[in-house]
Amino acid sequence: MQGAWRIGRLFGVDTFVHWTFLIIPALAYAASMQSGGGAVWGVVAVLYVLTIFACVLFHELGHALMARRFGIATRDITLLPIGGIARLERMPEAPAQELLIAVAGPLVNVAIAGVIFAGLTLAGEELVPVDVAPSVGVFFTSVFWTNLVLAGFNCLPAFPLDGGRVLRALLAFRLDYLRATRIAAAVGQVLGVALGIIALLSQQFVLVVISVFIVFAARAELRAIRLRHAFRGVRVRQGMVTEVRTLAANASLEDAARALLAGAQQDFPVLDGGRLVGLLTRPLVVRGLATLGAGAPVSSVAVRVPLPLDPDDDLEQVLARLQEGPAIPVVEHGRLVGLLTADNLLELQMIRQARSESEHGVAGEPATV
């Protein structure tokens, strides 16, 4: 994710924090100072925020580790001001697996609350936050209740929150995955709008941001599932561009700029003696011209392609890779045969949908545009 800093690797999962996350501790400190709490309460407020986000991180690790049990890797975990996101390589379509992955996160928060409860009970502390001088008991009491709130909020059936994924998994036991996603996404958008209205009326602006995220994330995931189902059983060769302009490794960035201006192609495979050695994208061309000059070879800025596609690869399985980066070269027997681009896949999807509607129109009612 752009704008995110890598902070480490936990249980084999790269962990990042987005720069906007720094706004939350700063706001917590400023709010504490403005309310007259003083510097001590300000430091406590910052520590509290960092502790809660550590709990959020463990929540996301709960998803990641449960997914690992089913052979699903996690690309990374990113902490944002509104929470955390664990990006799995794929989501299982087996309802039982998705159910367990979804509930693993909230269960981590419940487990953290349970450990704190045991500690507070042994220490003789009350489980009611008291606004008095800073103390260890008050601090962990607040963390205890916050973890329960996090678990409860994530269990709301507002897709794509954990509760929404549980709802989809339960629906998928009886319905096909696409229809289950459609229903869960509709419920999530309705609840997201309702949450946004309540948040606006109560002036809880962080909840307003979360409600907007829920609505748009539900739509985005539904589109992604529709795309996956549209390409189920389709091979890469059916969706790749075969008329591809390439650049020689010793070509200049000026040559690359002319190629950009000459047509609609924006990503260029770079070849050295017919062998694929990299991929040159439009941003790389612009950045290279600004830093290295027009005479620099394209090989100096082109990115390596770690895993080119094979024409017989399952298109559904490579969609995630395409959504996260530039076009992907397609290589057969060591020779470049095509380029897989997001734009071409959208065109393929529209064509397949139009053909499907036409076939239904022949069998029943006339197809309409």
JOVENHU-V887879 format. One record per residue. NEAR is the number of other C-alpha atoms within 10 Angstrom. Layout:
near:NEAR
near:NEAR
This chain:
near:11
near:6
near:9
near:16
near:14
near:13
near:11
near:11
near:12
near:13
near:9
near:13
near:17
near:16
near:21
near:21
near:20
near:17
near:14
near:13
near:16
near:12
near:11
near:16
near:19
near:14
near:14
near:20
near:22
near:16
near:15
near:19
near:17
near:11
near:10
near:10
near:15
near:13
near:13
near:13
near:19
near:23
near:16
near:17
near:24
near:19
near:16
near:18
near:18
near:14
near:15
near:19
near:19
near:14
near:21
near:23
near:21
near:19
near:27
near:25
near:25
near:22
near:26
near:27
near:20
near:20
near:24
near:14
near:11
near:12
near:12
near:16
near:19
near:20
near:15
near:22
near:24
near:21
near:23
near:19
near:18
near:15
near:16
near:22
near:18
near:21
near:16
near:18
near:16
near:14
near:13
near:17
near:13
near:12
near:20
near:15
near:16
near:24
near:19
near:16
near:24
near:28
near:21
near:22
near:26
near:27
near:16
near:21
near:24
near:21
near:13
near:18
near:22
near:15
near:13
near:19
near:19
near:11
near:14
near:19
near:12
near:9
near:10
near:10
near:16
near:13
near:16
near:12
near:16
near:13
near:7
near:7
near:9
near:14
near:10
near:9
near:20
near:20
near:17
near:21
near:21
near:16
near:21
near:24
near:18
near:16
near:24
near:19
near:15
near:19
near:23
near:15
near:15
near:20
near:21
near:18
near:21
near:28
near:32
near:29
near:19
near:26
near:24
near:24
near:28
near:26
near:27
near:27
near:26
near:16
near:18
near:20
near:13
near:10
near:13
near:11
near:19
near:17
near:16
near:19
near:27
near:19
near:16
near:25
near:29
near:17
near:18
near:29
near:23
near:16
near:19
near:25
near:16
near:13
near:19
near:24
near:16
near:15
near:18
near:14
near:11
near:11
near:12
near:13
near:13
near:13
near:19
near:21
near:14
near:17
near:25
near:16
near:16
near:25
near:23
near:16
near:18
near:26
near:18
near:14
near:16
near:22
near:14
near:15
near:16
near:18
near:16
near:19
near:14
near:17
near:21
near:13
near:13
near:17
near:17
near:24
near:20
near:15
near:22
near:24
near:17
near:14
near:9
near:16
near:15
near:18
near:22
near:21
near:21
near:14
near:16
near:19
near:26
near:18
near:17
near:26
near:16
near:10
near:18
near:17
near:10
near:9
near:9
near:8
near:14
near:19
near:25
near:24
near:28
near:26
near:20
near:13
near:9
near:13
near:15
near:22
near:18
near:23
near:24
near:25
near:20
near:16
near:11
near:18
near:22
near:15
near:12
near:21
near:20
near:10
near:9
near:13
near:14
near:18
near:13
near:18
near:20
near:27
near:22
near:15
near:19
near:20
near:16
near:15
near:14
near:8
near:10
near:18
near:23
near:19
near:21
near:13
near:15
near:17
near:24
near:18
near:17
near:15
near:17
near:15
near:12
near:14
near:12
near:9
near:10
near:17
near:23
near:23
near:27
near:26
near:18
near:13
near:7
near:12
near:12
near:21
near:19
near:24
near:26
near:26
near:21
near:17
near:10
near:15
near:21
near:13
near:12
near:17
near:17
near:13
near:12
near:14
near:13
near:15
near:13
near:12
near:17
near:17
near:14
near:13
near:13
near:10
near:10
near:9
near:11
near:12
near:15
near:8
near:6
